[in-house]
Amino acid sequence: MNLRQLQQFVALAETGNFHKAAERMHMAQPPLSVSIKKLEDELGGPLFLRLSTGVQLTPAGQAMLADARQAIFHAQQCQQAVSTALQGEGGVLRVGFIGSATYSLLPQLIPSFRRRFPKVELVLDESTTANILTRLEANTLDLGLVRFPVLHPGDFELTPVENDEFVLAVAADSPWQNQDCVALSAFAQEPFVMYTEASVPNLFAVAMLRCQQSGFTPRIAQDAVQVQTIVSLVESGLGVALVPGVARRYRNQGVRFLSLSDNPEKLNIGIALATVRQSSNRLVERFIQHAKTEQEASNHGLRDI
């Protein structure tokens, strides 16, 4: 039994006539009769009563009709799903993202992407940059929003979608609470809340490099993985911390975010879209192009609201 036979069976059931069913199926009547007979032989019994006025479903044929229609419907759905996926307009897109992408980037990209591509199912998974890159390599993610610079980019394409720079998070009741801009070198003797090296090696390395560029190696009092956790630990009085500037969106009355007057021009941080090099996934291409379009529109104040 195949899909073509099911379509022929339904056509004959609905028209009640071999000639009309053959016309609907764009075929001659004799091949249709042969095909229906083969279907009946395969299933082990007659599906139609042959009458002088046409055909009529047997009880077995009546029992089969609903499932046959459903099978045809699902086959059509499969064909449509494959077609839209090949065109980059449907299917499943698995996206890994770092926690700080939730401050601004995800709210900017996801709603507008869903409006433009409603047939695409987005599966979002929060993780770290290192884990996202590992999962991209293992093909358990299609693309990732990761923190850059990446120390070992390997076989990945990185498309920057959000540029940023470090700011210093301090407790709101600290001696610097009334300042807006400071030199990082002034904090050489302060305890730091730092990124866990094993879990977020890229951001750890860049933050350490940033301190070294200001002439000191930070004294690490506590480490953590997520930017939100680090900000909370700063509020708890465990130290100061270097965090991406986008963390200013983290509404917390217990923390102040101070600009750094001595930020090197070449040490920029941000978020990039990471994909496996030479990916042929059309959905990935659609998302990257969408992100670029949104970034350009945002830079010109034209982003969709």
Residue, then its C-alpha position, 0 to 999 in steps of 0.5 A: m500500500n502506498l500514498r498513491q493507492l490511498q489517494q485513489f481509494v479516497a477519490l473512488a469513495e468520494t465519487g462512487n464511480f470509477h470513471k469520475a475517480a479516474e478523471r480526478m486522478h488524471m489517469a485512465q479507468p483500467p489502471l485505476s481498477v487494477s490498482i484498487k484490486k491490488l489494494e484490496d488483495e493486499l488488505g485481504g478483502p473487498l473495499f467496494l461493492r461493484l454495483s451497476t450504478g457505481v461503487q459503494l464502500t463495504p464496512a471494511g472500506q468505511a472503516m478505512l476511509a477516515d484513516a486514509r484521509q488522515a494519512i493523505f493529509h499528513a503526507q501533504q503536511c510532510q511535503q509542505a514542511v520539507s518545502t518550507a524548510l528547504q526555502g528557509e521559511g519553516g522547520v525547527l531552528r535550535v538557538g543557544f544563547i548566553g544569559s546577557a543576550t536576554y538584556s537587549l538582543l533576544p527581545q530585539l531579534i526574536p519577536s520580529f523573526r517570529r512575525r516574519f517567519p511564523k512557520v519556523e519553530l525556535v528552540l531556545d537554550e541558555s548556556t555558556t559560550a564554551n558549551i554553545l560552541t561545543r554543541l554547534e560542533a556536535n550538531t545539537l545546536d544550529l546557531g548560537l549567540v556567544r560572547f566575543p572575542v572567542l579565544h579559539p574560534g576553530d571552525f566557526e563563523l562569527t558574525p558580530v551583532e552587538n558591540d559593547e565594552f566593559v563597565l565596572a559594577v560597584a555596590a550602591d553604597s560604595p565610596w564610588q557611588n556618586q561617580d559616573c566614570v573612573a579609571l580601572s587602575a584605581f581599583a587595583q587593590e579592590p577584591f574582584v568578582m570574576y568569571t569562572e575560568a573553567s565555565v566561561p574561559n573567554l570572558f575570564a581571559v578578556a576580563m583578566l587582560r583588561c585588568q592587566q592593561s591597567g597595570f594589575t592582576p585582580r585579587i579574585a574574591q569570588d567567581a561565578v558563571q552568569v553576569q546576573t549572578i556576578v552583579s548580585l554578588v557585587e550587590s552583596g558586597l563581595g567586590v567589584a566586577l567587570v561586566p558588559g555595558v549592556a548589564r546596565r539594563y539589569r535594574n538593581q538599585g543596589v548596584r552602580f555601573l561606572s564607565l571606564s575612562d581608560n578602556p583601550e580602543k581595541l579591546n571591544i567585547g560584544i555578542a556574535l552569532a556563531t555557526v559552523r563554517q560553511s553551514s548549508n542550513r537555510l534557516v540559519e542563513r535566514f536568522i543571520q540575515h534577519a539579525k543583520t537587518e535588525q542591527e542596521a535598522s536599530n543603528h538608524g532608529l528604524r527597528d520594528i517595535 
